[in-house]
Amino acid sequence: GGGGGTTDTTTPNETNQSNNSSDTTTTPHTTQTVQNRTYELVLDVNETTISTNWRKLLNMPTAKSIKYIEHGKLLHGAKYGNFDVDEDILKYNKTVEINSTDIGNFEVTLPKQEEPIQVTISIKSLYWKEAKCGNSHTIALKSDGTIWSWGYNNNGELGDGTNDDRWIGVEEITHSHDWRSIDAGGWFNMAIKNDGTLWAWGHNDLGQFGNNSDIFTDYSSTKPIKVSNEHWKSIALGQNHVLAIRDNNTLWAWGSNAQGQIGNGGVNGIQKTPYKVGDNYQYITAGKNYSLAMQESGTNNPLAVATKYKFWAWGDNSFGQLGIGSKDNKDKPTLLYDSQNPTWAEDANFQDVVAGAYHTLALQKNKTVWGWGNNGYGELTNNSDGTDEEHSPIKIDILDFVKLSAGENYSMGIKSDGTLWGWGNGQYGNLGDNSTDVNVKFPRQEATKSTKWVYIDTGNRHSIGIQSDGTLWSWGDNNYGQLGNATDNSSSKPIHIMGRYLN
């Protein structure tokens, strides 16, 4: 997030199913006219009970015949849900277990009606796809294409048309259902729609929107506004700058250039329109005030096996977070890694590269982890020989990780068994290990010991994660409601949020 770094990656598991937790909720009753057709009933995240009503135009006596059709055979329908008739209302109720996505075909025969009514009920569960941590706010993308936000809102970060902080999630004011991907900066957010257009909201005092607006009069927006009609593939937001790749694989940057993070050869300026960094880029990640990008040929898959590619880094390098062997800031892309001439990581297949506030982590497909930059709190673990900074990549002795996230002075990662671990500065409870320890130099497992983690994002003081059932969890500092737990109470362990509050 804005406090740490962001990448263009999304949830690796997009076949999540509804949670069968004890916090059972019920969808609002709907009333429709019964006819031969298919009805799609949608369960929100965490919901396990569906209830809907159909109204018949003619009076329906209590006598009825309801059968479930499976492979042409008529069966009793109770196990697939319960029908009941109350005067002229046909009621359907079903309690969903773990697998809530199902289709039931029912034949409903009513007295005084020659032909039975054919009712097909399709039950679909929603889940959280992606979530991002801003400085003191959080945004999340649901599988129905809607965006929800909570926390600090002084600059319109939540996109709900107000400047009011929120302790529970609110949907962005346009109520669009066609959002494809999201990211959070320090005090602003951006999102890409299914048509590739780019939208922004929140603070725009340093040209973060990239739409050449007057930053003195249009310094913020409390609702999403379209800032580009171009077709964009991915975005990565730093504290006050943006990296973005178009569908033709060109890389563009805009926003604050105080440390050279735009890569245009200048510093201490504001880039109010997209600046073209170069061609053939496939992967981006933005640190707080620095940028990393992969330029390649031979494949169109981000971080896939490629015959030729290079990693470039530029911007703030005050802790060596560019990994180029020095602490000098760079105002143009500077070579970090060349697959044809590797000076580190000879196995050139990378799976994950993430930029934090002042440190960077890289994960190879063979599960080797590398890190560089600030290590003052153990965010690179204890492999740094007691030094507080690493200006070049070092191999980190941690095993079996498949996904990493770098925040502000701390790191978290998911292992292949679905467990979640954290290390570095956890003074706000942001490691989720039920402590507020400051210098954690060995990975610690989060307190719930879950084996279902599939997604993690870290900010400056709070973290957000998604489990394989599509549920959303948060932990860390909560001074502005950024945990979304309906309070301002912080938590040093993951807590289950959203779903139970949204409806």
Residue pairs with C-beta under 8 A, 6 or more apart in sequence:
1 132
1 133
1 134
1 135
1 138
1 184
1 185
1 407
1 457
1 458
1 459
1 460
2 133
2 134
2 135
2 184
2 185
2 186
2 187
2 188
2 237
2 238
2 239
2 288
2 459
2 460
3 133
3 134
3 135
3 186
3 239
3 288
3 357
3 407
3 408
3 459
3 460
3 461
4 133
4 287
4 288
4 355
4 356
4 357
4 405
4 406
4 407
4 408
4 458
4 459
4 460
5 236
5 238
5 285
5 286
5 287
5 288
5 354
5 355
5 356
5 357
5 360
5 406
5 407
6 132
6 183
6 184
6 236
6 237
6 238
6 285
6 286
6 355
6 457
7 236
7 283
7 284
7 285
7 286
7 352
7 353
7 354
7 355
8 181
8 183
8 233
8 234
8 235
8 236
8 245
8 283
8 284
8 285
8 302
9 302
9 352
10 129
10 130
10 181
11 128
11 129
11 130
11 454
11 455
11 466
12 403
12 454
12 455
13 454
13 455
13 468
14 129
14 143
16 125
16 127
16 128
16 143
16 454
16 466
16 468
16 469
16 470
17 98
17 99
17 100
17 101
17 125
17 127
17 469
17 470
18 43
18 45
18 46
18 47
18 48
18 96
18 98
18 100
18 101
18 125
18 126
18 127
18 469
18 470
19 45
19 46
19 48
19 469
19 470
19 471
19 499
20 48
20 96
20 97
20 98
20 100
20 469
21 46
21 48
21 471
21 496
23 46
23 496
23 499
23 500
24 47
24 48
24 49
24 95
25 44
25 46
25 47
25 48
25 49
25 499
25 500
25 503
26 47
26 49
26 50
26 51
27 41
27 42
27 43
27 44
27 47
27 49
27 50
27 51
27 52
28 503
29 51
29 52
29 53
30 52
30 53
31 52
31 53
31 54
31 55
31 89
32 39
32 52
32 53
32 54
32 55
33 54
33 55
33 56
33 57
34 54
34 55
34 56
34 90
34 108
34 117
34 119
35 117
36 117
36 118
36 119
37 118
37 119
37 120
38 120
38 121
38 122
39 52
39 119
39 120
39 121
39 122
40 122
40 123
40 124
41 50
41 52
41 121
41 122
41 123
41 124
42 123
42 124
42 125
42 126
42 144
43 50
43 96
43 100
43 123
43 124
43 125
43 126
44 126
44 499
44 502
44 503
45 125
45 126
45 127
45 128
45 142
45 470
45 471
45 472
45 498
45 499
46 471
46 496
46 498
46 499
46 500
47 96
47 125
47 499
47 503
48 95
48 96
48 97
48 100
49 93
49 94
49 95
49 96
50 81
50 92
50 93
50 94
50 96
50 123
51 91
51 92
51 93
52 91
52 92
53 89
53 90
53 91
53 92
54 89
54 90
54 91
54 92
54 119
55 88
55 89
55 90
56 88
56 89
56 90
56 110
58 88
58 112
58 113
59 87
59 88
60 85
60 87
60 88
60 89
60 90
60 110
60 111
61 85
61 111
62 85
63 111
64 83
64 85
64 108
64 109
64 110
64 111
65 108
65 109
65 116
66 77
66 83
66 106
66 107
66 108
66 109
67 74
67 75
67 76
67 77
67 106
67 107
67 109
68 74
68 75
68 76
68 77
68 79
68 80
68 104
68 105
68 106
68 107
69 75
69 105
69 106
69 107
70 105
74 107
77 83
77 104
77 106
80 94
80 102
80 104
80 106
81 92
81 93
81 94
81 104
81 121
82 92
82 93
82 94
83 90
83 91
83 92
83 106
83 108
84 90
84 91
84 93
85 91
90 108
92 121
94 123
96 102
96 123
96 125
98 469
100 123
100 125
101 123
101 124
101 125
102 122
102 123
103 120
103 121
103 122
103 123
104 120
104 121
104 123
105 118
105 119
105 120
105 121
106 118
106 119
106 120
106 121
107 116
107 117
107 118
107 119
108 116
108 117
108 118
108 119
109 116
109 117
110 116
110 117
125 470
126 142
126 143
126 144
126 470
127 142
127 143
127 466
127 469
127 470
127 471
128 140
128 141
128 142
128 143
128 466
128 470
128 471
128 472
128 498
129 141
129 142
129 143
129 466
130 140
130 141
130 181
130 182
130 455
130 466
131 138
131 139
131 140
131 141
131 455
131 457
131 464
131 465
131 466
131 472
132 138
132 139
132 140
132 182
132 183
132 184
132 189
132 457
132 464
133 184
133 407
133 457
133 458
133 459
133 460
133 462
133 463
133 464
133 482
134 151
134 152
134 157
134 184
134 185
134 186
134 187
134 188
134 189
134 459
134 482
135 152
135 186
135 187
135 239
135 459
135 460
136 151
136 152
136 461
136 462
136 477
136 479
136 480
136 482
137 149
137 150
137 151
137 152
137 153
137 157
137 158
137 184
137 480
137 482
138 149
138 150
138 151
138 184
138 459
138 462
138 464
138 474
138 482
138 483
138 484
139 147
139 148
139 149
139 158
139 159
139 182
139 184
139 189
140 147
140 148
140 149
140 169
140 182
140 464
140 472
140 498
141 147
141 179
141 181
141 182
141 191
142 148
143 470
144 177
145 176
145 177
145 178
145 179
145 180
145 194
146 171
146 172
146 175
146 176
146 177
146 179
147 159
147 171
147 172
147 176
147 179
147 182
147 191
148 169
148 170
148 171
148 172
148 498
148 502
149 157
149 158
149 159
149 160
149 166
149 169
149 170
149 172
149 189
150 158
150 166
150 167
150 168
150 169
150 170
150 481
150 482
150 484
151 157
151 158
151 165
151 166
151 480
151 481
151 482
151 483
151 484
152 165
152 187
152 480
152 481
152 482
153 160
153 162
153 163
153 164
153 165
153 166
154 163
154 165
154 187
155 163
155 187
155 188
155 202
155 203
155 220
156 162
156 163
156 201
156 202
156 203
156 220
156 221
156 222
156 223
157 184
157 187
157 188
157 189
157 201
157 202
157 203
158 166
158 170
158 172
159 172
159 173
159 189
159 201
159 202
159 222
159 223
159 224
160 166
160 170
160 171
160 172
160 173
160 222
160 223
161 173
161 222
161 223
162 222
163 222
165 480
165 481
166 481
167 481
167 484
167 485
167 486
167 487
167 488
168 481
168 484
168 486
168 501
168 502
169 484
169 498
169 501
169 502
172 201
172 223
172 224
173 222
173 223
173 224
174 223
174 224
176 193
176 224
178 193
178 194
178 195
179 191
179 192
179 193
179 194
180 191
180 192
180 193
180 194
181 191
181 192
181 234
181 235
182 189
182 190
182 191
182 192
183 189
183 190
183 191
183 235
183 236
183 237
184 237
184 459
185 202
185 208
185 237
185 238
185 239
185 240
185 241
185 242
186 203
186 238
186 239
186 240
187 202
187 203
188 200
188 201
188 202
188 203
188 204
188 208
188 209
188 237
188 240
189 200
189 201
189 202
189 237
190 198
190 199
190 200
190 227
190 235
190 237
190 242
191 198
191 199
191 200
191 224
192 198
192 199
192 232
192 233
192 234
192 235
193 199
195 231
196 230
196 231
196 232
196 233
196 247
197 226
197 228
197 229
197 230
197 231
197 232
198 210
198 226
198 227
198 228
198 230
198 232
198 235
198 244
199 224
199 225
199 226
199 227
200 208
200 209
200 210
200 211
200 221
200 224
200 225
200 227
201 221
201 222
201 223
201 224
201 225
202 208
202 220
202 221
203 219
203 220
203 240
204 213
204 215
204 218
204 219
204 220
204 221
205 215
205 219
205 220
206 215
206 240
206 241
206 255
206 256
206 270
207 215
207 254
207 255
207 256
207 270
207 271
207 272
207 273
208 240
208 241
208 242
208 254
208 255
208 256
209 218
209 221
209 225
209 227
210 227
210 228
210 242
210 252
210 254
210 255
210 271
210 272
210 273
210 274
211 225
211 227
211 228
211 272
211 273
212 272
212 273
213 272
215 270
215 272
228 274
230 246
231 246
231 247
232 244
232 245
232 246
232 247
233 245
233 246
233 247
233 249
234 244
234 245
234 284
234 302
235 242
235 243
235 244
235 245
235 284
236 242
236 243
236 244
236 284
236 285
236 286
237 243
237 286
238 255
238 261
238 286
238 287
238 288
238 289
238 290
238 291
239 256
239 288
239 289
240 255
240 256
240 258
240 289
241 253
241 254
241 255
241 256
241 257
241 261
241 262
241 271
241 286
241 289
241 291
241 315
242 253
242 254
242 255
242 286
243 251
243 252
243 253
243 277
243 284
243 285
243 286
243 291
243 293
244 251
244 252
244 253
244 274
244 284
245 251
245 252
245 281
245 282
245 284
246 252
249 279
249 280
249 281
249 282
249 300
250 276
250 278
250 279
250 281
251 276
251 277
251 278
251 279
251 281
251 284
251 293
251 295
252 274
252 275
252 276
252 277
253 261
253 262
253 263
253 264
253 271
253 274
253 275
253 277
253 291
254 262
254 271
254 272
254 273
254 274
254 275
255 261
255 262
255 270
255 271
256 270
256 271
256 289
257 264
257 266
257 267
257 268
257 269
257 270
257 271
257 331
258 267
258 268
258 289
259 267
259 289
259 290
259 315
259 316
259 317
259 329
260 266
260 267
260 314
260 315
260 316
260 329
260 330
260 331
260 332
261 286
261 289
261 290
261 291
261 314
261 315
261 316
262 269
262 271
262 275
262 291
263 275
263 277
263 291
263 314
263 315
263 331
263 332
263 333
264 271
264 275
264 277
264 331
264 332
265 331
265 332
266 331
267 329
267 331
277 293
277 333
278 295
278 333
279 295
280 295
280 296
280 297
281 293
281 294
281 295
281 296
282 294
282 295
282 296
282 299
282 300
282 301
282 302
282 303
282 309
283 293
283 294
283 302
283 303
283 353
284 291
284 292
284 293
284 294
285 291
285 292
285 293
285 353
285 354
285 355
286 292
286 355
287 315
287 316
287 321
287 355
287 356
287 357
287 358
287 360
287 406
288 316
288 356
288 357
288 358
288 408
289 315
289 316
290 313
290 314
290 315
290 316
290 317
290 321
290 322
290 355
291 313
291 314
291 315
291 333
291 355
292 311
292 312
292 313
292 322
292 336
292 353
292 355
292 360
293 311
293 312
293 333
294 302
294 303
294 309
294 310
294 311
294 312
294 350
294 353
295 309
295 310
295 311
295 312
296 306
296 308
296 309
296 310
297 306
297 307
297 308
297 309
298 306
298 307
298 308
298 309
299 305
299 306
303 350
303 351
303 352
303 353
305 349
306 339
306 348
307 339
308 339
308 340
309 339
309 348
310 335
310 336
310 337
310 338
310 339
311 335
311 336
311 337
311 353
312 333
312 334
312 335
312 336
313 322
313 323
313 324
313 330
313 333
313 334
313 336
313 360
314 322
314 330
314 331
314 332
314 333
314 334
315 322
315 329
315 330
315 331
316 329
316 358
317 324
317 326
317 327
317 328
317 329
317 330
318 327
318 329
318 358
319 327
319 358
319 359
319 373
319 374
319 389
320 326
320 327
320 372
320 373
320 374
320 389
320 390
320 391
320 392
321 355
321 356
321 358
321 359
321 360
321 372
321 373
321 374
322 330
322 334
322 336
322 360
322 372
322 373
323 336
323 360
323 372
323 373
323 391
323 392
323 393
324 330
324 334
324 335
324 336
324 391
324 392
325 391
325 392
326 391
327 389
327 391
337 343
337 344
337 345
339 348
342 348
344 370
344 392
344 393
345 362
345 364
345 368
345 370
345 393
347 364
347 365
347 366
347 368
349 364
349 365
349 366
350 362
350 363
350 364
350 365
351 363
351 364
351 365
351 402
352 361
352 362
352 363
352 402
352 403
352 404
353 360
353 361
353 362
353 363
354 360
354 361
354 362
354 404
354 405
354 406
355 406
356 373
356 379
356 406
356 407
356 408
356 409
356 410
356 411
356 458
357 374
357 406
357 407
357 408
357 409
357 460
358 373
358 374
358 408
358 409
359 371
359 372
359 373
359 374
359 375
359 379
359 380
359 406
359 409
359 411
360 371
360 372
360 373
360 406
361 369
361 370
361 371
361 396
361 404
361 406
361 411
362 369
362 370
362 371
362 393
363 369
363 370
363 401
363 402
363 403
363 404
363 413
364 370
367 399
367 400
367 401
367 402
367 416
368 395
369 395
369 396
369 398
369 401
369 404
369 413
370 393
370 394
370 395
370 396
371 379
371 380
371 381
371 383
371 390
371 393
371 394
371 396
371 411
372 380
372 390
372 391
372 392
372 393
372 394
373 379
373 380
373 389
373 390
374 380
374 388
374 389
374 409
375 384
375 387
375 388
375 389
375 390
376 388
376 389
376 409
377 409
377 410
377 424
377 425
377 438
377 439
377 440
378 423
378 424
378 425
378 439
378 440
378 441
378 442
379 406
379 409
379 410
379 411
379 423
379 424
379 425
380 390
380 394
380 396
380 411
381 396
381 397
381 398
381 423
381 441
381 442
381 443
382 441
382 442
383 394
383 395
383 396
383 397
384 390
384 394
398 413
398 421
398 443
400 415
400 416
400 417
401 413
401 414
401 415
401 416
401 421
402 413
402 414
402 415
402 416
403 413
403 414
403 455
403 456
404 411
404 412
404 413
405 411
405 412
405 413
405 456
405 457
405 458
405 463
406 458
407 424
407 430
407 458
407 459
407 460
407 463
408 425
408 458
408 459
408 460
408 461
409 424
409 425
410 422
410 423
410 424
410 425
410 426
410 430
410 431
410 440
410 458
411 422
411 423
411 424
411 458
412 420
412 421
412 422
412 423
412 431
412 432
412 456
412 458
412 463
413 420
413 421
413 422
413 443
413 456
414 420
414 421
414 453
414 454
414 455
414 456
415 421
417 451
418 450
418 451
418 452
418 453
418 454
418 468
419 445
419 446
419 449
419 450
419 451
419 453
420 432
420 445
420 446
420 450
420 453
420 456
420 465
420 494
421 443
421 444
421 445
421 446
422 430
422 431
422 432
422 433
422 440
422 443
422 444
422 446
422 463
423 431
423 440
423 441
423 442
423 443
423 444
424 431
424 440
425 438
425 439
425 440
426 433
426 435
426 436
426 437
426 438
426 440
426 492
427 436
427 437
427 438
428 436
428 461
428 462
428 476
428 477
428 490
429 435
429 436
429 475
429 476
429 477
429 490
429 491
429 492
429 493
430 458
430 459
430 461
430 462
430 463
430 475
430 476
430 477
431 437
431 440
431 444
431 446
431 463
431 492
432 446
432 447
432 448
432 463
432 475
432 476
432 492
432 493
432 494
433 440
433 444
433 445
433 446
433 447
433 492
433 493
434 447
434 492
434 493
435 444
435 492
436 492
446 475
446 493
446 494
447 492
447 493
447 494
448 493
448 494
450 467
450 494
452 467
452 468
452 469
453 465
453 466
453 467
453 468
454 466
454 467
454 468
455 465
455 466
456 463
456 464
456 465
457 463
457 464
457 465
459 476
459 482
461 476
461 477
462 474
462 475
462 476
462 477
462 478
462 482
462 483
463 474
463 475
463 476
464 472
464 473
464 474
465 472
465 473
465 474
465 494
466 472
466 473
467 473
471 496
471 499
472 484
472 496
472 497
472 498
472 499
473 494
473 495
473 496
473 497
474 482
474 483
474 484
474 485
474 491
474 494
474 495
474 497
475 483
475 491
475 492
475 493
475 494
475 495
476 482
476 483
476 490
476 491
476 492
477 490
478 485
478 487
478 488
478 489
478 490
478 491
479 488
479 490
480 488
481 487
481 488
483 490
483 491
483 495
483 497
484 497
484 498
484 501
485 491
485 495
485 497
485 501
486 501
